[in-house]
Amino acid sequence: MHKPTIIFLDVNETLLDLEPARMAVSEALDGRRDLSVLWFSTLLHHSTVMALARRYEDFGKLGVLALEQLAAANGIGLDHSAAVRAVGSMLELPAHEDVPPALAAMRESGLRPVALTNSGQDAAETQLANAGLREQLEAVLSVESVGTYKPDPRVYAWAAETFGVDVDTAMLVAAHGWDVAGALWAGMRSVLIQRPGKRSFPLGPKPERIVPDFTGLQAYLQSLQ
């Protein structure tokens, strides 16, 4: 197996720890931790619906709408400004501890890590700069440029085309089974980072590799020719 020409990296939950945003959302929802977990799932559901309908709204806006929807459905008073502030905490997410050294090692070994995210372009740039990761990434690609969301196959095809490589020579790395499946269905190689609670999509193709973290990813990449 050859090393990939480009390594596309998902951002939220893969590179960055979403826990601070979940805490902010929980506080906005009267301390309902269960709803804070449901909030991100609802956000992803909304983005998938928009992709299927071939419509696009900014990921942050969808996050606010998902939060307001959950508050209303559970009888929790939440004004719009408070919802915006809670979702805005996504701009301050820290990197997972295993990520910075792995990215540095990738660059030193000649690999080309690139962020590929459902976040808007400006938000993604801010997120990665605040987490101290931007300088380790060759580029940041947002689905905003194609007006759809992962796992729409157009995203993965566009990402590969952006760098002038064949889709089957590139690799997606993500902590989301649905993202990994989307990349594989689009013909792209993919590795699942099995962070706590994460699993492969049960109806999707088998990932090229499943690793617990970026330390495991780096070890796998080093084993490739």
N, C-alpha and C positions, 0 to 999 in steps of 0.2 A: 504494500500500500504506500502510495506517494504522499508527501506532505501537500496540504492544500495551497493553492495559489494565494488565496485571501481567506482570512478567518473572520466571519461576521459574528459579532457578539451582541446578543440581546442585552438590554440595559436593566430594566426594573426587575428585581429579584435575582437576576443572573449576576450582573456586576455590582449592583447596589442593593443594600439591605432595606427592605420596605417597612421594617418594623416601626421606625419613627412616624411614618405616615399613617400606619394603622393605629398607633397610639393617639395621634391628633384627631383622626376620624372617630375613634372610640369616645374621646372627650366631647366631640361635637354631637355625638349621639347618646348623651347622658351616661357615658361609661359602658355602653353596650359593646363588649368585646366581640361577641358573636356577630354583631352587625358590621363591625369594622372589617372582619374577614370577608363577609358577604359583599361588602362594598367593592373590593377590588374585583371579585368575580363578576359582579354586576357591571362594572366598568368594562371588563373584557367582553361580556355578553353584548353590551351596547355597541362596542367597536366592531364586533363580528357581524351584528345585524346591519350596521352601516356599510360594511364591506360587501355583504351579500346583496344589499339594495343598491350598490354602486353610488353611495352618497358618502360625503365626508364632512366631519366636524372635528375640530381640534380635540386631541386626547384629554387635555386639561378640562375643557368644557364638558366633555362626556363624564369626567370624574366628578365634577360639581353636580351635574344633573343626576348621576347615580346616587350621590350622597343625599341630595334633596328628596329624591324618590324614596329612599329607605327611611328617611326621617318622617315623611308624610305617611308612609304605609304603617309606621309603628307609633303614630301619635306623638312624635317628638317635635317640639317647636325648634325650628332652626332657620335663622334668617340667611339671606343670600350671602352677605358679607362674611358671615361665620363659616359657611360652606366653602367659599373661595379661599379663606385663610387655611382651613384644614387641608384642603387638597393642595394648596400651595406648598405644604410641607414636603411634597415630593421633590421639590427643587433642592432640598437640603439633605438628601439621603446620603449616608456614609457608604463607602465601598466595603464589601465583604473583605475580611482580613486576608483571605487567600488570594485576592485578585491583584493588588499592586505588584507583588514579587513575580507573579506568573506573567503579567503583561510585560514587565521589564525583561524577563527571560525570553519571551517570544521575540521581542524586538532585537535583542542581542543575538539570537540565533537566526535572524533573517526572515522571520515570519511577519506577516502584515495584518495586525489586528485592527478591525474596523467596527465601530458601533453601528448596529442596525436596530432601530427602535420604533415603537408605536408612538412614543412621545413626539411632540412637535419639535421642529428644528431648534428654535431658540431655547425651548425648555430643556432639550437634551444637551445642548452645549453648556447651559448653566448647570445642570445636574452633574455632568462629568467634570466640569471645572471645579465646582464646589467639593466634589469627592476626591479631587487631586489626581484624576485619571486622564484628563484630556491630553496631556503631553505624551502619554504612552500609546495613544491611538492615532493611526494614520489619518483617519477621517471619521466623521459622524454622519450617518445617513438616517434620515427620518422618512417615514411613510408619507409625511406631508407632501413630499415631492411628487408622489404618484397618486395622491388622493384616495388611498384605500388603506386597509390595515392588514397586518399579518393575522392569519395565515393565508391570505389571498396569494395565489401563486405568482401574480404579477409583481409582487414586492421582491421576491427572491430573484426572479428573472431580471428585474430592473437593477437590483443591487449588483449582480454579476456583470451586467452590461455596462454599468457605470465605470467599472474597472477594466472593461475590455477582456473579460475572461469567460470561458465556457462555464455554465452553471454547475456542471458536474465536477469541475475542478476546485470549486469553492466549498467552504464548510460553514455551517451555522452552528453556533454553540449557544444553548439556552437552557434555562431551568424549567421551561414550560413544555410539557409533552405535546400540546397542540401546536406549538411553534416548531418543534423538532419535526413533527409529522408533516406540517405544511411545507417545510424545506425539502424533506425527503420526497414528498409527492411532486414537488416542482423539479426534482432531479438533482438537488443539491445534497452533498454529504452533510451529516449532522451528528452532533454529540450532545447527549443530555447531561447536564449538571444536576445530579439528583440531590438537591438541597432538601432539608427536612420537610417531609410532607409531599414532596414532588415525585411523580411517577410518569412513565411513558403513557402516551395516549393509547388506550387499549385497542382501538381500531386502526391504528397507524402502522406504518412499516417499522421494523426494528431499527433503532439508532445504530450508527456505526460503532459507537461506544457509549457506555454509561459510566460516569465517574462521580465520586461524591463531591468534588470541589475542583477549583482551578489548579491545585497542586497535582491532582490526579490527571487533569487535562494536560498539563505541561509534561508530565511523565509520558503520557500517551503520544503526544506530538513529537517528543524526542525519539520515540521508538520508530517513527516513520522514516522512510528513506528520502 
